[in-house]
């Protein structure tokens, strides 16, 4: 061009740069020529956009349907980017049901959790949630308080940020299947993820029915159908409408103040002195309340380490960590919890179990008291088959067992928790049957550890990674008849026929 005007086009991947510089005079005199040039440029650009131009790896993460690449922070991604990241996102929920005597301990656990590693507040990054419910002050069980679901993350200043997602109605009972399901359903709907994990912290009594542990002589077995009828529900209703967690009378257990407090599924203690009632979930309704499957569940609660618990939950989680004995009130190490479960690409619940055992084996006296195992629930069916055959072959041996010869996991007179392997040994299993049992246990028990004794009350000489009920009859205590009827409803008993 004679007037000195310049046109330059630079292509780089899918990007382009057009530099158009012309003198005002040249443009005025050559308008038709420039219009033709602009038309050509426009056609070229349209062809490039519609064509198969390459996309950089960084840009690829923002395109719907792409399966590789995203910006490293996950910020400003579109719907396709979100869908991709949700498959890799991890969600950890601490369900802290502390409307009971554990109030101070559970609040301290949350403070410890906040002091550890926290995820950042980026879209599609890992999520830390805490459901918390405690009385206003110690023993103030007659004053309704508000439960909260809170998301914790690290702010731009490096300090913990608490984002309250849901404020529940004051007086809500957290240790009910209905509320438990409400919380999990909210988590599922609002935080889609490739991995869900949960730490459940409260009082607990293993597989036992609600109210039995504190006052077994007052327990009466009521079939689920009858309980649902009491609430005006029918068996053919949607499964999550069938929750029937009802309060039971609360009886204070004798407590030696010289011993550490224990976390003795879930408990809400409600009322005033002399008129307390307790809301406690039973094992089957706890399992039915899960709206999605979990990668792992860790129980920071007493006596949950039974084969009955693991088998009932086998379809709602892949791995489960729990204690066969009571858990001292300090519980898990919450300062390192998120480091093991969220910070790494793959959650490591075994490291949480190892940290738990490490902090107690270093103690002395009654504080050196702990049992812990991590179970692969996907390997429980073969174990059930082995145990079914042994129970069938040694029915008389089971009935003749002397309780004093079996490894116990209970204190006092609460004779409902014994070692699974020890029971089978005492029932007279053959060497071949014991070898089959060992092979099945080796596949199930990912990790197991125990202190030499528990609170100076009993030694631990046999440890399988599971506790189990040792069936009793009326000659032991009349209430075992009621307990046996309840036990027959559990999935473990249906699979193995332990109680006939």
C-alpha positions in Angstrom: 0.0 0.0 0.0 1.4 3.4 -1.0 0.0 5.3 1.9 2.0 3.5 4.6 -0.9 1.7 6.2 -0.1 -1.8 7.6 -2.1 -4.9 8.3 -0.6 -7.8 10.3 -2.2 -11.0 11.4 -0.6 -13.3 14.0 -1.9 -16.8 14.7 -0.9 -18.8 17.8 -2.8 -22.0 18.4 -6.4 -21.1 18.7 -5.6 -17.4 19.4 -5.0 -14.7 16.9 -3.9 -11.1 16.9 -4.9 -8.6 14.2 -3.0 -5.4 14.0 -4.6 -2.8 11.8 -2.9 0.5 11.4 -3.7 3.0 8.8 -3.4 6.7 8.3 -6.6 8.5 8.4 -5.9 10.0 5.1 -5.2 6.6 3.4 -8.3 5.1 4.9 -10.5 7.9 3.6 -9.1 7.6 0.0 -9.1 3.9 -0.2 -12.3 2.9 1.6 -13.5 0.4 -1.0 -10.1 -1.4 -1.0 -10.1 -1.6 2.8 -13.6 -2.9 2.9 -12.6 -5.8 0.6 -9.5 -6.5 2.8 -11.7 -6.6 5.9 -14.1 -9.0 4.3 -11.3 -11.3 3.5 -10.0 -11.2 7.1 -13.5 -11.8 8.4 -13.9 -14.9 6.2 -10.5 -16.3 7.3 -11.4 -15.8 11.0 -14.7 -17.6 10.6 -13.0 -20.5 9.0 -10.5 -20.8 11.8 -13.1 -20.7 14.5 -15.3 -23.3 12.8 -12.3 -25.5 11.9 -10.4 -28.0 13.9 -7.9 -25.7 15.5 -5.9 -27.1 18.4 -6.7 -26.3 22.1 -4.1 -25.7 24.7 -4.0 -28.0 27.7 -4.9 -25.1 30.1 -7.9 -24.1 28.0 -9.1 -27.7 27.6 -10.2 -27.9 31.3 -12.9 -25.3 30.7 -14.6 -27.1 27.8 -17.7 -29.2 28.6 -17.1 -32.9 28.0 -13.3 -32.8 28.2 -11.7 -35.4 30.4 -8.2 -33.9 30.7 -6.8 -30.7 32.0 -8.1 -27.9 34.1 -6.6 -24.8 35.6 -4.6 -25.8 38.7 -6.8 -23.9 41.2 -10.2 -25.0 39.7 -11.2 -21.4 39.7 -13.8 -19.9 37.3 -14.4 -23.3 35.6 -17.7 -23.8 33.7 -20.2 -26.7 34.1 -18.0 -29.1 32.2 -15.0 -28.3 34.5 -17.2 -28.7 37.6 -18.5 -32.1 36.5 -15.0 -33.3 35.8 -13.6 -32.1 39.2 -16.5 -33.6 41.2 -15.4 -37.0 40.2 -12.1 -36.4 42.0 -13.4 -34.2 44.9 -13.4 -35.6 48.4 -15.9 -34.7 51.1 -15.2 -35.3 54.8 -18.1 -35.0 57.3 -17.6 -34.9 61.0 -21.0 -35.8 62.6 -20.6 -34.7 66.1 -23.6 -35.6 68.2 -22.7 -34.0 71.5 -26.0 -33.2 73.2 -24.8 -35.4 76.2 -22.0 -35.7 78.7 -19.3 -35.5 76.0 -20.1 -31.8 75.2 -16.7 -30.3 76.2 -14.7 -33.1 74.6 -16.5 -32.8 71.2 -16.2 -29.0 71.2 -12.5 -29.4 71.8 -12.3 -31.9 69.0 -13.6 -29.3 66.6 -11.1 -26.8 67.7 -8.3 -29.4 67.1 -9.7 -30.1 63.7 -9.6 -26.4 62.8 -5.9 -26.2 63.9 -4.9 -28.8 61.4 -4.7 -28.7 57.6 -7.7 -27.1 55.9 -8.8 -27.1 52.2 -8.9 -23.7 50.4 -12.2 -22.1 49.3 -11.9 -23.0 45.6 -14.8 -24.3 43.6 -14.7 -28.1 43.3 -11.9 -28.5 45.8 -12.1 -30.9 48.7 -14.8 -30.1 51.3 -14.6 -30.3 55.1 -18.0 -30.3 56.9 -18.9 -30.4 60.6 -22.3 -31.2 62.0 -22.3 -30.1 65.6 -24.9 -30.1 68.3 -24.2 -29.6 72.0 -26.1 -28.3 75.1 -25.7 -24.7 76.0 -23.6 -25.7 79.0 -22.8 -28.9 80.8 -25.8 -30.9 82.0 -28.2 -28.2 80.6 -30.3 -30.9 78.8 -33.6 -29.2 79.4 -32.7 -26.1 77.2 -33.2 -26.8 73.5 -30.2 -25.7 71.4 -29.6 -25.3 67.7 -27.5 -27.8 65.6 -25.4 -26.4 62.8 -23.8 -27.8 59.6 -20.7 -25.8 59.0 -18.1 -25.8 56.2 -14.5 -25.1 57.3 -11.8 -23.9 55.0 -8.6 -21.8 55.0 -9.1 -18.1 54.2 -6.8 -15.9 52.2 -5.1 -14.8 55.4 -4.3 -18.4 56.3 -6.9 -18.5 59.1 -9.8 -20.9 59.5 -13.1 -19.7 58.1 -16.4 -21.2 59.3 -19.3 -21.0 56.8 -22.6 -22.0 58.4 -24.5 -23.8 55.7 -27.6 -24.9 57.6 -29.1 -23.8 60.9 -31.5 -26.5 62.2 -34.5 -25.9 64.4 -33.7 -25.6 68.1 -34.6 -28.9 69.8 -33.8 -31.0 66.9 -32.6 -34.5 68.0 -29.3 -35.3 66.3 -29.2 -38.9 67.4 -32.1 -40.0 65.3 -32.1 -41.7 61.9 -34.4 -38.9 60.5 -32.0 -36.1 61.3 -28.9 -38.2 60.4 -30.5 -38.8 57.0 -31.5 -35.1 56.6 -27.9 -34.1 57.0 -26.4 -36.7 54.7 -29.0 -35.9 52.1 -28.1 -32.2 52.1 -24.4 -33.2 51.8 -25.1 -35.5 48.8 -27.3 -32.9 47.0 -25.0 -29.9 47.5 -21.6 -31.5 47.3 -21.3 -34.1 44.6 -18.1 -35.9 45.0 -16.1 -39.0 44.0 -15.3 -39.9 47.6 -17.4 -39.4 50.8 -15.9 -40.1 54.2 -17.3 -39.6 57.7 -16.1 -39.5 61.3 -19.0 -40.2 63.7 -18.4 -39.0 67.2 -20.8 -39.5 70.2 -21.7 -42.1 72.7 -22.5 -45.5 71.4 -23.1 -49.1 72.5 -22.4 -51.2 69.4 -25.1 -53.5 68.1 -27.2 -53.2 71.2 -30.8 -51.9 70.9 -31.5 -48.4 72.3 -31.9 -48.3 76.0 -30.6 -51.8 76.6 -27.1 -51.0 77.8 -28.2 -48.7 80.6 -31.1 -50.8 81.9 -31.3 -54.2 80.3 -34.0 -55.5 82.7 -36.4 -52.8 81.3 -35.8 -53.7 77.7 -38.6 -55.2 75.6 -38.1 -56.2 72.0 -40.6 -54.6 69.7 -40.4 -55.7 66.0 -39.9 -53.0 63.5 -43.3 -53.5 62.0 -45.0 -52.8 65.4 -42.8 -49.8 66.0 -43.7 -48.3 62.6 -47.4 -48.9 63.3 -47.0 -46.9 66.5 -45.8 -43.9 64.3 -48.6 -44.4 61.8 -46.2 -45.8 59.1 -46.5 -48.8 56.8 -43.8 -51.2 55.7 -44.4 -50.4 52.0 -43.6 -46.7 52.4 -40.4 -45.1 51.1 -37.5 -46.5 53.2 -36.6 -43.1 54.6 -40.1 -42.5 55.9 -39.7 -45.6 58.0 -37.4 -44.1 60.6 -38.8 -44.7 64.1 -36.2 -43.4 66.5 -38.1 -43.0 69.8 -36.9 -41.8 73.1 -36.1 -44.3 75.9 -35.7 -43.7 79.6 -32.2 -42.5 80.5 -30.5 -44.1 83.5 -27.2 -42.7 84.7 -24.5 -45.3 84.9 -22.3 -45.6 87.9 -19.1 -43.7 87.2 -15.8 -43.8 89.0 -14.4 -40.2 89.0 -10.9 -41.5 89.3 -11.1 -43.1 85.8 -11.2 -41.3 82.5 -14.5 -40.6 80.9 -15.4 -42.8 77.9 -17.5 -42.3 74.8 -19.9 -44.9 75.9 -25.1 -45.1 67.7 -25.2 -41.6 69.1 -27.0 -40.2 72.0 -29.1 -37.1 72.8 -29.8 -36.7 76.5 -33.0 -34.6 76.9 -34.9 -33.3 79.9 -34.1 -32.4 83.5 -32.7 -34.4 86.4 -34.9 -37.3 87.3 -36.8 -37.1 84.0 -34.2 -37.6 81.4 -34.9 -39.5 78.2 -32.3 -40.6 75.6 -32.5 -40.7 71.8 -30.4 -43.4 70.4 -30.3 -44.9 66.9 -30.4 -48.6 66.5 -27.9 -50.3 64.1 -30.4 -51.2 61.4 -32.0 -47.8 61.2 -28.6 -46.1 61.3 -27.6 -48.2 58.2 -30.9 -47.4 56.4 -30.4 -43.7 56.9 -27.5 -43.5 54.4 -28.6 -41.9 51.1 -25.2 -42.5 49.4 -22.3 -44.9 49.7 -19.2 -43.8 51.7 -15.6 -44.6 51.0 -15.0 -45.0 54.8 -16.6 -44.4 58.1 -14.6 -43.9 61.3 -16.3 -44.3 64.6 -15.0 -42.2 67.5 -17.4 -43.9 69.8 -17.4 -46.8 72.2 -17.9 -50.5 71.5 -18.7 -50.1 67.8 -16.0 -52.6 66.7 -18.2 -55.6 66.3 -18.8 -57.9 63.4 -22.5 -57.0 63.7 -21.8 -53.4 63.0 -19.4 -54.0 60.1 -21.8 -56.5 58.4 -24.8 -54.2 58.8 -22.9 -51.4 57.2 -21.2 -53.4 54.5 -23.4 -52.0 51.7 -23.0 -48.3 52.8 -19.2 -48.1 53.1 -16.1 -49.8 51.7 -14.0 -49.4 54.9 -14.9 -49.0 58.5 -12.6 -48.1 61.5 -13.8 -48.7 65.0 -12.9 -49.8 68.6 -13.9 -53.1 70.2 -13.6 -51.6 73.6 -14.8 -48.3 75.0 -13.0 -45.2 73.6 -11.5 -42.7 76.1 -13.2 -39.3 75.8 -10.2 -37.7 74.1 -10.9 -40.0 71.1 -9.2 -39.6 67.7 -6.3 -37.3 67.0 -8.3 -34.5 65.3 -5.2 -32.3 64.6 -4.0 -34.7 62.0 -7.3 -36.0 60.7 -7.6 -33.8 57.6 -4.0 -34.3 56.7 -4.7 -38.0 56.3 -8.2 -37.8 54.8 -8.3 -34.7 52.6 -4.8 -33.4 52.0 -3.6 -36.4 50.1 -5.0 -37.4 46.7 -6.3 -40.7 48.2 -7.8 -40.8 51.7 -5.8 -42.8 54.2 -8.1 -43.9 57.1 -5.5 -46.4 58.2 -3.2 -43.5 59.1 -6.0 -42.1 61.3 -6.3 -45.4 63.1 -2.5 -45.6 63.6 -2.4 -42.1 65.0 -5.2 -43.0 67.4 -3.3 -46.1 68.7 0.0 -44.2 68.8 -1.3 -41.6 71.2 -2.6 -44.2 73.7 0.2 -46.7 73.6 2.5 -43.9 74.8 0.4 -43.3 77.9 0.7 -45.1 81.2 -1.7 -46.6 83.7 -5.4 -46.6 82.9 -4.8 -44.1 80.0 -2.9 -46.8 78.1 -6.1 -48.3 76.9 -7.2 -48.7 73.3 -8.2 -51.1 70.6 -8.7 -50.2 66.9 -9.2 -52.0 63.6 -9.8 -51.0 60.0 -12.1 -53.3 58.1 -12.6 -53.9 54.3 -16.3 -54.4 54.2 -16.1 -55.8 50.7 -14.5 -58.9 52.1 -17.1 -59.7 54.8 -19.3 -62.1 52.8 -16.6 -64.9 52.8 -16.1 -64.4 56.5 -19.8 -64.8 57.1 -19.8 -68.0 55.1 -16.9 -69.4 57.2 -18.6 -68.5 60.4 -21.9 -69.9 59.3 -20.4 -73.3 58.8 -18.5 -73.2 62.1 -21.7 -72.1 64.0 -23.6 -74.9 62.4 -21.0 -77.5 63.2 -20.4 -76.5 66.8 -23.9 -75.5 68.0 -23.4 -77.5 71.2 -19.9 -76.1 71.7 -21.3 -72.5 71.5 -23.9 -73.2 74.1 -21.3 -74.8 76.5 -18.8 -71.9 76.4 -17.8 -70.5 79.8 -17.7 -66.7 79.5 -14.7 -66.5 81.8 -12.6 -68.4 79.2 -13.4 -65.9 76.3 -11.6 -62.7 75.6 -13.8 -59.9 76.8 -14.0 -56.3 75.6 -16.4 -54.9 78.3 -16.0 -53.5 81.7 -18.2 -54.3 84.7 -21.2 -56.5 84.1 -21.9 -55.5 80.5 -21.3 -59.0 79.1 -22.2 -58.3 75.4 -18.8 -57.9 73.7 -16.3 -60.8 73.2 -13.6 -61.5 70.7 -14.9 -63.3 67.6 -11.9 -65.6 67.2 -11.9 -66.4 70.9 -15.5 -67.4 70.8 -14.9 -69.8 67.9 -11.8 -71.3 69.6 -13.8 -72.0 72.7 -16.6 -73.5 70.7 -14.3 -76.3 69.6 -13.5 -75.3 66.0 -11.1 -77.7 64.3 -7.6 -76.8 63.0 -8.9 -76.6 59.5 -11.8 -74.4 60.5 -9.4 -72.1 62.4 -7.2 -71.9 59.3 -10.2 -71.0 57.2 -11.2 -68.3 59.7 -7.7 -66.9 59.7 -7.7 -66.6 56.0 -11.0 -64.8 55.9 -10.0 -62.5 58.7 -6.7 -61.6 57.0 -8.7 -60.4 54.0 -11.1 -58.3 56.1 -8.8 -56.8 58.7 -6.6 -54.2 57.0 -5.2 -52.9 60.3 -5.5 -53.9 64.0 -3.8 -52.8 67.2 -4.5 -53.1 70.9 -2.9 -52.2 74.2 -1.9 -55.1 76.6 -4.8 -54.3 78.9 -7.7 -52.0 79.2 -8.1 -49.6 82.1 -6.5 -52.2 84.4 -9.7 -54.2 84.3 -8.8 -57.0 81.8 -5.9 -58.1 79.7 -6.1 -58.5 75.9 -4.5 -61.8 74.9 -6.6 -62.7 71.8 -7.5 -60.1 69.2 -9.2 -60.7 65.9 -10.2 -57.2 65.0 -13.9 -57.9 65.7 -16.0 -58.2 68.8 -19.1 -60.4 68.7 -22.1 -61.3 70.9 -21.8 -64.6 72.8 -25.4 -66.0 72.9 -26.8 -66.5 76.3 -30.1 -68.1 77.5 -32.5 -67.5 80.3 -30.3 -69.3 82.8 -28.0 -66.4 82.7 -30.5 -63.5 82.9 -34.1 -63.3 81.8 -33.5 -60.3 79.6 -31.2 -62.3 77.3 -34.4 -63.7 75.8 -35.4 -60.2 74.6 -31.9 -59.5 73.4 -31.7 -62.7 71.5 -35.0 -61.9 69.7 -33.6 -58.5 68.7 -30.3 -60.1 67.6 -32.1 -62.3 65.2 -33.1 -59.2 63.2 -29.5 -58.2 62.5 -28.0 -58.9 59.1 -25.0 -60.8 60.7 -27.3 -63.3 62.4 -29.4 -63.7 59.3 -26.3 -64.6 57.3 -24.7 -66.9 59.9 -27.4 -68.2 62.2 -25.4 -67.5 65.4 -28.6 -67.2 67.5 -31.3 -69.7 66.8 
